[in-house]
Amino acid sequence: MTIIEVDKNLFVNMKQVFRIELIQIEKSDRCYIKFHSSGGEYAISREFPSDVAARDWLSLSVIRSSGSNEILEL
């Protein structure tokens, strides 16, 4: 199980995610990540200053969580 905290006290089990969407905020460089489950539910991450920062955060969070087998940022 790979669980990451996508926002304060909001956790996502990456094994249940079937689609990840990067959403750009209008008239801004800021963005967030939307995690979709197969049941039609979704979770939205905190905002990031850029799409590069969002992708880097996601990659590092999944790698750290997978490597440690622990819930991150409790």
C-alpha positions in Angstrom: 0.0 0.0 0.0 1.4 3.4 -1.0 -0.3 6.2 1.0 0.6 9.9 0.6 -0.8 13.0 2.2 -2.0 15.2 -0.7 -3.2 18.1 1.5 -3.4 18.7 5.3 -5.1 15.5 6.7 -6.1 14.3 3.3 -4.5 11.0 2.3 -4.6 9.0 -0.9 -3.9 5.3 -1.4 -2.0 5.3 -4.7 -3.0 1.7 -5.3 -6.6 2.9 -5.7 -5.9 5.7 -8.1 -6.5 5.0 -11.7 -6.0 8.5 -13.1 -4.0 11.5 -12.1 -4.8 14.9 -13.6 -2.7 18.1 -13.4 -5.1 21.1 -13.2 -3.8 24.6 -14.1 -5.5 27.5 -12.2 -6.8 30.1 -14.6 -4.7 33.2 -15.1 -1.9 31.9 -12.9 1.1 29.6 -12.9 -0.3 27.8 -9.9 -1.8 24.3 -10.2 -2.9 21.3 -8.3 -3.2 17.5 -8.8 -6.5 15.7 -8.9 -6.5 12.0 -8.0 -9.3 9.9 -9.4 -10.5 6.5 -8.1 -12.4 3.9 -10.1 -15.5 4.6 -8.0 -15.8 8.1 -9.4 -14.5 9.8 -6.3 -11.5 12.2 -6.4 -9.2 14.0 -4.1 -7.5 17.4 -4.8 -3.9 18.2 -3.6 -2.7 21.4 -2.2 -1.7 24.1 -4.7 1.7 24.2 -6.2 3.6 27.2 -7.7 4.1 25.5 -11.0 3.5 22.2 -12.9 7.1 21.3 -12.4 6.9 21.6 -8.7 3.7 19.5 -8.6 5.3 16.7 -10.7 8.4 16.8 -8.6 6.4 16.6 -5.4 4.3 13.7 -6.6 7.4 11.7 -7.8 9.3 12.2 -4.6 6.2 11.5 -2.4 5.5 8.2 -4.1 9.1 7.1 -4.1 9.5 7.9 -0.4 6.3 6.2 0.6 7.0 3.1 -1.5 10.5 2.8 -0.1 9.6 3.2 3.5 6.3 1.4 3.5 5.0 4.1 5.9 2.4 6.8 5.7 4.2 10.1 5.0 3.8 13.4 6.8 1.7 12.4 9.8 
